[in-house]
Structures are given as structure tokens and as C-alpha cells.
Amino acid sequence: MKLIITPDYDELSRRGAALMADLIASKPDAAVILATGETPMGMYRELAAIRQRSGLDTSRLRVFQLDAYLGLGPDDPRSLYGWMKRSFLDPMQIPDTNVVRLPGDAPDPRAVCAAYEQAVEAAGGIDLSVLGLGPNGHLGFNEPPAEPRSPSRVIDLTEESIESNARYWGGRDRVPRQALTAGMSVLLASRHVLLVASGERKAGILQRALQGPVTPQVPASYLQQAPRLTVIADQDAAALLRRYS
């Protein structure tokens, strides 16, 4: 594991964007999984700026959706695919043909999850998974308890996740209760995982994920066993880690 502690969120975003840019430059057709949520947004903006300055070719990236609310179409304002499209796909000019979705409005969500895993296998696996850290240690929507071999699947959201996402959509009543998620098995098999964490509210769960016991009750703790993990955290999120460094 490589741990990078930055003085603030802006530097976190710059360091994460630089890592992504290096990967894309070395493998323009890399297969990547991208988180939404607040923390990666600055990194995606910085990467777009790098692309504008340097002419970095992002058009061949193969992008896999990390998660989706069950029952929502792409035009729903709560759609995580719509969020990914606005924040990453459009700025990077990624064609729709290069995107593997988890469509929440599909009539057979279990078939969609099976097809998603087949697409990952056909792509030769995932080169980079960009992940945030849920308040209960979830990755994507792999809610605790989640075993490392958990496949891509439909999952019931925990109360912690519903409460955490309520601020995005105008209240907890607007948060769907189920979701589709890339499985732990997919994420942990990624050739490189980039975990980003910002803010003091992530300090406790980040410490548990990186330095606590490896347990299904904290799904992110399995990243301790990932083949290659880079963690970028600002000082607030990393505050408890310093006691153990």
C-alpha cells in the first residue's frame, strides 16, 4: 500500500489526477471503474484540465460504472450514471460505446450484473478502480457485511448509506432503498486501486479500513489485501492514521 497524505482537498485532487493521467498516458485504452460522490469530483476536474493543457488522449478509455440505484433511468436527476456522465464522460469525451453501464432501470437486474462481470472478463480485467469510502466502509454499494468474493449484484442499502446520500437528493425519502454494484471480487481483482478520502468525518472509518482487522463488517478493510493500492487522503481524513505511523 502506498499512502499519500495531502495538506488539503485541492492537493488530494491534483495528486489523484496526476496518477490517473500517468496511467492513461501509459495505457490509453485502460479499463477503469469510476466512483461518483463528492471526493473524486475535484480529481476529475483536475484531470480534465490536464487533458486540455497536454492533449492527453482519453477517448479510448473503457469506463465501467461502479454502482447504480435500482429502478432509476439515466435521465432521473438521482442517476449515478448521469452524475458520471456529467463529471467525467462528457469532459473526457468518452464515447458511449466505451462505457459499460449498470442500468438501474433494466427489467432483469440480475442478468445485467452477470453481463457486467462478463464484460469485465472480456476486457481482461480492470486496470484501475477509483473508489471513495462509505461511512460504514462500503466500496461502491458493497454494504457490510460483504465478503471478498461477493459478485456484482443487487443489494439493500443500509440506513447509514441512505442517510449519507440523502443530502444529494433532497432528503432520505428520495434515496432508493436498493442498488446495483460492482462486486467486491471485481474491485479487489483490479490491477490498481486508488482510494480517496477527504474530511474529518472519514477519519475513523479510514483508520478501520487501513489499520483495523480485515473483516466483512468493514468491506474496505479487504483493500489491505489488494495487489496494488494507493490511498490519497487529506490531513483531516488521515488524522487518526498518524497515531500509528
Long-range contacts (C-beta under 8 A, 24 or more apart in sequence): 1-210, 1-223, 1-224, 1-226, 1-229, 1-230, 1-231, 2-229, 2-230, 2-231, 3-210, 3-231, 3-233, 3-238, 3-241, 4-230, 4-231, 4-232, 4-233, 5-233, 5-234, 5-235, 5-238, 5-241, 6-232, 6-233, 6-234, 6-235, 7-234, 7-235, 8-234, 8-235, 9-42, 9-198, 9-199, 9-234, 10-42, 11-234, 12-39, 12-42, 12-43, 12-196, 12-198, 12-232, 12-233, 12-234, 13-42, 13-43, 13-45, 13-46, 14-46, 15-232, 16-40, 16-43, 16-46, 16-130, 16-194, 16-196, 16-232, 17-43, 17-44, 17-46, 17-47, 17-49, 17-50, 18-46, 18-50, 19-194, 19-230, 19-232, 20-47, 20-128, 20-130, 20-194, 21-47, 21-50, 21-51, 21-54, 21-56, 23-127, 23-128, 23-192, 24-56, 24-57, 24-58, 24-61, 25-56, 27-127, 28-57, 28-58, 28-60, 28-61, 29-60, 29-61, 29-62, 30-61, 30-62, 30-127, 30-128, 31-62, 31-64, 31-120, 31-123, 31-124, 31-125, 31-126, 31-127, 31-128, 32-61, 32-62, 32-63, 32-64, 32-126, 32-127, 32-128, 32-129, 32-130, 33-63, 33-64, 33-65, 33-66, 33-126, 33-128, 33-129, 33-130, 33-131, 33-182, 33-186, 33-187, 33-190, 34-63, 34-64, 34-65, 34-66, 34-84, 34-88, 34-130, 35-66, 35-130, 35-131, 35-132, 35-140, 36-66, 36-80, 36-83, 36-84, 36-87, 37-132, 38-132, 38-198, 39-132, 39-133, 39-196, 39-197, 39-198, 40-87, 40-130, 40-132, 40-196, 41-87, 43-130, 43-196, 44-87, 44-88, 44-91, 45-87, 45-91, 47-92, 48-91, 48-92, 51-91, 51-92, 58-92, 58-93, 58-94, 59-92, 59-93, 59-94, 59-95, 59-98, 60-98, 61-92, 61-94, 61-98, 62-98, 62-99, 62-100, 62-123, 63-88, 63-89, 63-94, 63-98, 63-99, 63-100, 64-99, 64-100, 64-116, 64-119, 64-120, 64-123, 64-126, 64-182, 65-99, 65-100, 65-101, 65-102, 65-182, 66-102, 66-129, 66-131, 66-140, 66-181, 66-182, 67-102, 67-140, 67-141, 67-179, 67-180, 67-181, 67-182, 68-101, 68-102, 68-103, 68-104, 68-179, 68-180, 68-181, 69-104, 69-175, 69-176, 69-178, 69-179, 69-180, 70-104, 70-109, 70-154, 70-176, 70-178, 70-179, 70-180, 71-104, 71-105, 71-176, 71-178, 72-104, 72-105, 72-176, 73-103, 73-104, 73-105, 74-103, 74-105, 77-169, 78-168, 78-169, 78-174, 78-175, 78-176, 79-104, 80-104, 102-152, 102-180, 102-181, 102-182, 104-176, 104-179, 104-180, 109-154, 109-180, 110-153, 110-154, 112-180, 113-151, 113-152, 113-153, 113-154, 113-180, 113-183, 114-152, 116-152, 116-182, 117-151, 117-152, 117-183, 117-186, 120-186, 125-189, 125-190, 125-191, 126-186, 126-187, 126-189, 126-190, 126-191, 127-190, 127-191, 127-192, 128-190, 128-191, 128-192, 128-193, 128-194, 129-186, 129-187, 129-190, 129-192, 129-193, 129-194, 130-194, 130-196, 131-187, 131-193, 131-194, 131-195, 131-196, 131-220, 132-195, 132-196, 132-197, 133-195, 133-196, 133-197, 133-202, 133-205, 133-206, 133-209, 133-220, 134-160, 134-161, 134-164, 134-205, 134-220, 135-160, 135-161, 135-164, 135-201, 135-202, 135-205, 136-160, 136-161, 136-205, 136-218, 137-205, 137-208, 137-209, 137-217, 137-218, 137-219, 137-220, 137-221, 138-219, 138-220, 139-184, 139-187, 139-219, 139-220, 139-223, 140-181, 140-182, 140-187, 141-179, 141-180, 141-181, 142-181, 142-183, 142-184, 142-187, 142-219, 143-219, 144-216, 144-217, 144-218, 144-219, 145-216, 145-217, 145-219, 146-184, 146-216, 146-219, 147-184, 147-216, 148-184, 148-185, 148-188, 148-222, 148-225, 149-184, 149-185, 150-183, 150-184, 150-185, 151-183, 151-185, 151-186, 152-180, 152-181, 152-182, 152-183, 152-186, 153-180, 153-181, 153-183, 154-178, 154-179, 154-180, 155-179, 155-180, 155-181, 184-219, 184-222, 188-222, 188-223, 188-225, 188-226, 190-226, 191-227, 191-228, 192-228, 192-229, 192-230, 193-223, 193-226, 193-228, 193-229, 193-230, 194-230, 194-232, 195-220, 195-223, 195-229, 195-230, 195-231, 195-232, 196-231, 196-232, 196-233, 197-231, 197-232, 197-233, 197-234, 197-237, 197-238, 198-233, 198-234, 198-236, 198-237, 199-234, 199-236, 199-237, 200-236, 200-237, 200-239, 202-233, 202-236, 202-237, 203-236, 203-237, 203-238, 203-239, 203-240, 204-240, 206-231, 206-233, 206-237, 206-238, 206-240, 206-241, 207-240, 207-241, 207-244, 210-241, 211-241, 211-244
